[in-house]
């Protein structure tokens, strides 16, 4: 333990500088105008894997953005850890809300502010640096494989094919991912479940052109009004989702499970203060921890239609749109939910408009075991770094590929996340604590060590 | 009559070329980036008034865009006609829906396509050319004054002050405005009523920043969802507006009045076909003519919030906005309705969000008499040009200054409009028929002639 601590201490400035370099690449996968930025990021990652000592490093082309692969096989008889991460990031807008430029990492009160700082550049890069340590100091306890993709924020569209076509190369005993958060630096935790996702875009068309709201107002259905009515009807007065069949496959937790879940520290006042809201809002009969962890949700991610520029324009719009995503829990199925949404949304549209529902992307919910060797190894590693036994939690986010890996490769995943919920993921001023970053680098070699030991 | 027809025939190419020049100025008053375009338009209009023979032409500064004034006083004992129009136009977006550039007038099947072609450049310029004819051919029957403003599309914010400060200069017997439409070239009509307007912008704020919809989804109110619910609640199942007190001051028409109103030709199938809708939509118990003419309405002119860019972003937005306008009928009052809306909208907001209602601009509804000399003069003039007696209609649009003029100057207005409802006012591909333009120029001198005769 001393050894890795010393190595981190001795190299931390370089570790930070390298991460800053990585964060300066605007690798926004959702927006075509950043294509170059995304591609150069892949090259940077490949180079850094080589520098750290990885063999057979390859920038693997896909129908979309490439997947960076690298490995270090020291002894076939040892267990193999497959590290997954993603080098793409969420769009940075609304830009005007950033205190410092999203692609110019800036440190304030010990936090690194930049798009991707925590999700996921800062987190996957910990593995590259921990790997560097294990190689240089001869501390490798397992074989290591890296698979860093560039399309996680847009649904990992091409990862499935890659995985199917590279089963041999990706053979491993466990998948290790740092792309989640823990409760706090004082209360380490391990996420043991992730919500699935169904993401759709809806288009409501009224008249075939924008109309003068005075000449036609009151005589023809306004698609913005109709869309509002349709969205409003998706939650009932108890904030239950009204889509028929939506809850059919939801696995209800036992009273014990719910009790355990709610033992995680949670301060509603702090939570409200942090978000600046007077009142929390959610599904009747469930706590906030449950609403964000074990219950499915439906959120409007974006809505637009008509004149949204400066000043006033008296137009009755032809079209209105919304991006809507649903978070799913075991055992809901992404495609089935998308289908249910589509059917329902089309069914509630009045004859006076046309509705189109376009599925964006999805992913399956997953629960990771807490009785596995890998979980125990993660538990021991975190306990050693934080001097406190981590508690299992349910994450509200989605990493669809966890389910994919289990299905295609038959490999389980450990979610060794070092972020915090307050890191502003997907928001302006995304940040990642320098301490989280360094502690992560410290913890990872311990996981490899204990995983190897427990696997014997 | 022959004479003006000949004059138009002899000069029509120049009349069109001059209008095209005027249409090439991007005089979008709502968008600050077009400031230069708006100001140059005022200069162009002033020059054209001089060229046509107007005296004392002046570009009168206001707190906003200037008002162009010009006059020709031939004999104080003759009646004076004050011509009002506006040289500013609506924003052109969505640009991608224009078949030809909005500020490059293009003729297709006898129609001039350009932003402002009908609203109101093409229509007020008819008066400039008719005036040119009357001056050059010594046909002036009345004194003429022009007041062409540049802020009609943003609520004529500074016209009120100008009118108050120039009562002497603006003294007239009648105000003549061409900024409305008639039923068709086969069925000339005169609008005898206009709806008022109350235009507001609402802002709904949930959390103090955009959030990750997975980490926070289901636990905090989504302002886009709440805004949708609030907007949805503004109309009941019969499409009556639910704002308490909204209908209190509405003057209900008598059965006779409604009967007369509904005698105007209206083909619902044609109407639906033109708009590309399967079904019309509106307030229960009223015909389409009534819904757009004598009933108040509430329309969403724009709505936006969250991520509206390419692809998918799983964000729970911090804010959602809407632009909402209400068309008012006699005797509703714009300020009172704005107040009622604000009070109601704030009252229906759940505690989990903050709501701000920002009034944009408004205007009062108006009804113009059909038994006046001016109306009869307009009737005779149109009948002579179109060989058919025009029928009185109620317009759905708003020209707030009509009420303003009556209040401040005590002068009534005649709405001598030559546009068509199908001219795509405020929409992409706005157009104005060349025939409408030329017939308008033909008709206007007749109005002056008959107005002078009937005034004797």
Contacts between the chains, C-beta under 8 A, distances in Angstrom:
chain1	res1	chain2	res2	distance
A	29	B	311	7.9
A	30	B	309	7.2
A	30	B	310	5.9
A	30	B	311	3.6
A	30	B	312	6.6
A	30	B	313	6.3
A	31	B	309	6.5
A	31	B	310	5.3
A	31	B	311	6.9
A	32	B	310	6.7
A	90	B	313	6.1
A	90	B	315	7.9
A	91	B	307	7.0
A	91	B	309	6.1
A	91	B	313	5.7
A	93	B	307	7.5
A	93	B	309	6.7
A	94	B	210	7.1
A	97	B	209	7.0
A	97	B	210	7.6
A	153	B	313	7.9
A	154	B	311	5.5
A	154	B	312	6.3
A	155	B	312	6.8
A	181	B	215	7.5
A	195	B	214	6.1
A	197	B	214	7.5
A	197	B	314	7.3
A	199	B	312	5.0
A	199	B	314	7.1
A	201	B	312	7.8
A	206	B	277	6.6
A	207	B	275	4.2
A	207	B	276	6.3
A	207	B	277	5.8
A	208	B	275	6.1
A	208	B	276	3.3
A	208	B	277	7.7
A	209	B	97	7.2
A	209	B	275	7.9
A	209	B	424	6.6
A	209	B	427	5.1
A	209	B	428	6.4
A	209	B	429	7.5
A	210	B	94	7.2
A	210	B	97	7.6
A	210	B	426	6.8
A	210	B	427	4.3
A	210	B	428	6.5
A	211	B	275	7.4
A	211	B	426	7.3
A	211	B	427	6.1
A	212	B	397	6.5
A	212	B	425	4.3
A	212	B	426	4.4
A	212	B	427	6.9
A	213	B	297	7.8
A	213	B	299	4.5
A	213	B	301	6.0
A	213	B	325	6.0
A	213	B	327	7.2
A	213	B	426	7.5
A	214	B	195	6.1
A	214	B	197	7.5
A	214	B	327	5.7
A	214	B	395	7.6
A	214	B	396	4.7
A	214	B	397	3.4
A	214	B	398	5.5
A	215	B	181	7.5
A	215	B	292	6.7
A	215	B	395	7.7
A	215	B	396	5.0
A	215	B	397	5.6
A	215	B	421	5.4
A	215	B	425	6.5
A	216	B	275	7.6
A	216	B	292	6.6
A	216	B	396	7.2
A	216	B	421	7.9
A	217	B	292	6.9
A	217	B	297	4.3
A	217	B	299	4.7
A	217	B	325	7.9
A	217	B	327	5.4
A	217	B	396	6.4
A	218	B	282	5.1
A	218	B	283	6.4
A	218	B	291	4.2
A	218	B	292	5.7
A	218	B	295	6.0
A	218	B	296	8.0
A	218	B	297	3.4
A	218	B	299	7.6
A	218	B	327	7.0
A	218	B	396	7.4
A	219	B	280	6.1
A	219	B	281	7.3
A	219	B	282	5.2
A	219	B	288	4.7
A	219	B	291	4.8
A	219	B	292	4.9
A	220	B	275	5.9
A	220	B	277	5.9
A	220	B	280	6.2
A	220	B	281	5.7
A	220	B	282	7.6
A	221	B	277	7.0
A	221	B	279	7.5
A	221	B	281	3.8
A	222	B	299	5.5
A	222	B	300	5.7
A	224	B	231	7.7
A	224	B	300	3.9
A	224	B	302	7.4
A	224	B	303	4.9
A	224	B	322	7.6
A	225	B	231	6.3
A	225	B	232	7.6
A	225	B	234	7.9
A	225	B	235	6.9
A	225	B	299	7.3
A	225	B	300	5.2
A	227	B	228	7.3
A	227	B	303	7.9
A	228	B	227	7.3
A	228	B	228	4.1
A	228	B	229	7.7
A	228	B	231	4.0
A	228	B	232	4.8
A	228	B	300	7.1
A	228	B	303	7.3
A	229	B	228	7.7
A	229	B	231	7.8
A	229	B	232	4.2
A	231	B	224	7.7
A	231	B	225	6.3
A	231	B	228	4.0
A	231	B	229	7.8
A	231	B	232	7.8
A	232	B	225	7.6
A	232	B	228	4.8
A	232	B	229	4.1
A	232	B	231	7.7
A	232	B	232	3.8
A	232	B	233	7.6
A	233	B	232	7.6
A	234	B	225	8.0
A	235	B	225	6.9
A	275	B	207	4.3
A	275	B	208	6.1
A	275	B	209	7.9
A	275	B	211	7.5
A	275	B	216	7.6
A	275	B	220	5.9
A	276	B	207	6.3
A	276	B	208	3.3
A	277	B	206	6.6
A	277	B	207	5.8
A	277	B	208	7.7
A	277	B	220	5.9
A	277	B	221	7.0
A	277	B	352	5.9
A	277	B	353	7.8
A	278	B	351	5.2
A	278	B	352	6.7
A	279	B	221	7.6
A	279	B	350	7.4
A	279	B	351	4.5
A	279	B	352	4.2
A	280	B	219	6.1
A	280	B	220	6.2
A	280	B	352	7.1
A	281	B	219	7.4
A	281	B	220	5.7
A	281	B	221	3.8
A	281	B	350	7.4
A	281	B	352	4.4
A	282	B	218	5.1
A	282	B	219	5.2
A	282	B	220	7.6
A	283	B	218	6.4
A	288	B	219	4.7
A	291	B	218	4.2
A	291	B	219	4.8
A	292	B	215	6.7
A	292	B	216	6.5
A	292	B	217	6.9
A	292	B	218	5.7
A	292	B	219	4.9
A	295	B	218	6.0
A	296	B	218	8.0
A	297	B	213	7.8
A	297	B	217	4.4
A	297	B	218	3.4
A	299	B	213	4.5
A	299	B	217	4.6
A	299	B	218	7.6
A	299	B	222	5.4
A	299	B	225	7.3
A	299	B	316	5.5
A	300	B	222	5.7
A	300	B	224	3.9
A	300	B	225	5.2
A	300	B	228	7.1
A	300	B	305	7.7
A	300	B	306	6.5
A	300	B	317	7.7
A	301	B	213	6.0
A	301	B	306	5.3
A	301	B	307	5.6
A	301	B	312	7.4
A	301	B	313	6.1
A	301	B	314	6.0
A	301	B	315	5.4
A	301	B	316	7.3
A	301	B	317	7.4
A	302	B	224	7.4
A	302	B	305	6.9
A	302	B	306	3.7
A	302	B	307	4.2
A	302	B	308	4.6
A	302	B	313	7.1
A	302	B	315	7.5
A	302	B	317	7.2
A	303	B	224	4.8
A	303	B	227	7.9
A	303	B	228	7.2
A	303	B	303	5.9
A	303	B	304	6.6
A	303	B	305	5.3
A	303	B	306	6.3
A	303	B	308	7.5
A	303	B	320	6.6
A	304	B	303	6.6
A	304	B	304	4.5
A	304	B	305	7.7
A	304	B	308	4.3
A	305	B	300	7.7
A	305	B	302	6.9
A	305	B	303	5.3
A	305	B	304	7.7
A	306	B	300	6.5
A	306	B	301	5.3
A	306	B	302	3.7
A	306	B	303	6.3
A	306	B	323	7.1
A	307	B	91	6.9
A	307	B	93	7.4
A	307	B	301	5.6
A	307	B	302	4.2
A	307	B	323	6.4
A	308	B	302	4.7
A	308	B	303	7.5
A	308	B	304	4.2
A	308	B	321	7.5
A	308	B	323	7.6
A	309	B	30	7.2
A	309	B	31	6.5
A	309	B	91	6.0
A	309	B	93	6.6
A	310	B	30	5.9
A	310	B	31	5.3
A	310	B	32	6.7
A	311	B	29	7.9
A	311	B	30	3.5
A	311	B	31	6.8
A	311	B	91	7.9
A	311	B	154	5.6
A	311	B	360	7.4
A	312	B	30	6.5
A	312	B	154	6.2
A	312	B	155	6.8
A	312	B	199	5.0
A	312	B	201	7.8
A	312	B	301	7.4
A	312	B	323	6.6
A	312	B	325	7.4
A	312	B	360	4.3
A	312	B	361	6.2
A	313	B	30	6.3
A	313	B	90	6.0
A	313	B	91	5.6
A	313	B	153	7.9
A	313	B	301	6.1
A	313	B	302	7.1
A	313	B	323	7.4
A	313	B	426	6.7
A	314	B	197	7.3
A	314	B	199	7.1
A	314	B	301	6.0
A	314	B	325	5.6
A	314	B	398	7.8
A	314	B	426	6.1
A	315	B	90	7.9
A	315	B	301	5.4
A	315	B	302	7.5
A	315	B	426	5.1
A	315	B	427	7.1
A	316	B	299	5.5
A	316	B	301	7.3
A	317	B	300	7.6
A	317	B	301	7.4
A	317	B	302	7.2
A	320	B	303	6.6
A	321	B	308	7.5
A	322	B	224	7.6
A	323	B	306	7.1
A	323	B	307	6.4
A	323	B	308	7.6
A	323	B	312	6.5
A	323	B	313	7.4
A	325	B	213	6.0
A	325	B	217	7.9
A	325	B	312	7.4
A	325	B	314	5.6
A	327	B	213	7.2
A	327	B	214	5.7
A	327	B	217	5.4
A	327	B	218	7.1
A	350	B	279	7.4
A	350	B	281	7.4
A	351	B	278	5.2
A	351	B	279	4.5
A	352	B	277	5.9
A	352	B	278	6.7
A	352	B	279	4.3
A	352	B	280	7.1
A	352	B	281	4.4
A	353	B	277	7.8
A	360	B	311	7.4
A	360	B	312	4.4
A	361	B	312	6.2
A	395	B	214	7.6
A	395	B	215	7.8
A	396	B	214	4.7
A	396	B	215	5.0
A	396	B	216	7.2
A	396	B	217	6.4
A	396	B	218	7.5
A	397	B	212	6.5
A	397	B	214	3.4
A	397	B	215	5.6
A	398	B	214	5.5
A	398	B	314	7.7
A	421	B	215	5.4
A	421	B	216	7.9
A	424	B	209	6.6
A	425	B	212	4.3
A	425	B	215	6.4
A	426	B	210	6.9
A	426	B	211	7.3
A	426	B	212	4.4
A	426	B	213	7.5
A	426	B	313	6.7
A	426	B	314	6.2
A	426	B	315	5.2
A	427	B	209	5.1
A	427	B	210	4.4
A	427	B	211	6.0
A	427	B	212	6.8
A	427	B	315	7.2
A	428	B	209	6.4
A	428	B	210	6.5
A	429	B	209	7.5
